[in-house]
Amino acid sequence: MPELKKTCLLAFSGLLFFLPLAHADDQLSLPGLPVPQDAKVIDQSPAAEKERIYPLAPLRRISGQLRMDGITRHGEVSSLTYQLPPERKALDEFTAAREALQAEGAYLLFWCQARDCGDSSLWANEIFKNARLFGSDKDQAFLLLRKAPPQQDTLVALYSITRGKGTALLHAEQFVAAEPLGDLLPTPGTVLRELRDTGELDYPSLVGAPQPAWVELLARSLNLDSTLRASLAGAEAEAWRQALIASGVRESRLEAGKQDVKGLHIEWIR
């Protein structure tokens, strides 16, 4: 009987060790985020109040100090880290998650990939406090999205990485701010990356006359690539076109398209 008790205790302790882990089939996910097929949850943090910093620029260490531009807010944070099966690529799952969130109306604030994100060790150890997320700088991607109303005070952060031995991970965080987030605009580089990657930008909330802050942002974004041409659609498409021209975008690079679109829609003319 003592041996039987000892065996049972060992088995039970082993069970406790594995309880924090779960397969994606168990539907552990964040709202609006698809569950990666055949993935395993290797880390999870339930919602907790804390101050959170999310970068809006590549991470660099200068003279031993972490230097970055970012958003610092207090709120409720929850997170999941998925380990993907060997046949699945981290960037593919990252893209699928981004597209699912944007389909729900979320819009990008910051998006970087590969060495444009900076040092992976800084993302793992300084931003996410999770050493598992350290890997190759060239095999990483990060994005920060803001959800659509009525969840406009919720941010979602995604980070994908492929570790040295080929292990692919996808980390997801949801942040619900304790106070209204106010005005937050994407970075110009993010706007240009999205336009190049998807071929279009959709801003249904930009109704009415052009907003000066958005005019400045879109002009700066388009002027990062002076060869890119774009078509603008929406009820105020011509007004946006004239405003962008006045802000320094060459007239020959912009066309006004159809008007039966909510807000402002921009397409890359290839």
FENWO-V609095 format. One record per residue. N is the residue number from 1. BURIAL is b if it has 16 or more other ideal C-beta (glycine too) atoms within 10 Angstrom, else e. Layout:
# FENWO-V609095
N & BURIAL
N & BURIAL
This chain:
# FENWO-V609095
1 & e
2 & e
3 & e
4 & e
5 & e
6 & e
7 & e
8 & e
9 & e
10 & e
11 & e
12 & e
13 & e
14 & e
15 & e
16 & e
17 & e
18 & e
19 & e
20 & e
21 & e
22 & b
23 & e
24 & b
25 & e
26 & e
27 & e
28 & b
29 & b
30 & b
31 & e
32 & b
33 & b
34 & e
35 & b
36 & b
37 & e
38 & e
39 & b
40 & b
41 & b
42 & b
43 & b
44 & e
45 & e
46 & e
47 & e
48 & e
49 & e
50 & e
51 & e
52 & b
53 & e
54 & b
55 & b
56 & b
57 & b
58 & b
59 & b
60 & e
61 & e
62 & e
63 & e
64 & e
65 & e
66 & b
67 & e
68 & b
69 & e
70 & e
71 & b
72 & e
73 & b
74 & e
75 & b
76 & b
77 & b
78 & b
79 & b
80 & b
81 & b
82 & b
83 & b
84 & b
85 & e
86 & e
87 & e
88 & b
89 & e
90 & b
91 & b
92 & e
93 & b
94 & b
95 & b
96 & b
97 & b
98 & b
99 & e
100 & e
101 & b
102 & b
103 & e
104 & e
105 & b
106 & b
107 & b
108 & b
109 & b
110 & b
111 & b
112 & b
113 & b
114 & e
115 & e
116 & e
117 & b
118 & b
119 & b
120 & b
121 & e
122 & b
123 & b
124 & b
125 & e
126 & e
127 & b
128 & b
129 & e
130 & b
131 & e
132 & b
133 & b
134 & b
135 & b
136 & e
137 & b
138 & e
139 & b
140 & b
141 & b
142 & b
143 & b
144 & b
145 & b
146 & b
147 & b
148 & b
149 & e
150 & e
151 & b
152 & b
153 & b
154 & b
155 & b
156 & b
157 & b
158 & b
159 & b
160 & b
161 & b
162 & b
163 & b
164 & e
165 & e
166 & e
167 & e
168 & b
169 & b
170 & b
171 & b
172 & b
173 & b
174 & b
175 & b
176 & b
177 & b
178 & e
179 & e
180 & e
181 & b
182 & e
183 & e
184 & e
185 & b
186 & b
187 & b
188 & b
189 & b
190 & b
191 & b
192 & b
193 & b
194 & b
195 & b
196 & e
197 & e
198 & e
199 & e
200 & e
201 & b
202 & b
203 & b
204 & e
205 & e
206 & b
207 & e
208 & e
209 & e
210 & b
211 & b
212 & e
213 & e
214 & b
215 & b
216 & b
217 & b
218 & b
219 & b
220 & b
221 & b
222 & b
223 & b
224 & e
225 & e
226 & e
227 & e
228 & b
229 & e
230 & b
231 & b
232 & b
233 & b
234 & b
235 & b
236 & b
237 & b
238 & e
239 & b
240 & b
241 & b
242 & b
243 & b
244 & b
245 & e
246 & e
247 & b
248 & e
249 & b
250 & e
251 & e
252 & e
253 & b
254 & b
255 & e
256 & b
257 & b
258 & e
259 & e
260 & e
261 & e
262 & e
263 & e
264 & b
265 & b
266 & b
267 & b
268 & b
269 & e
270 & e
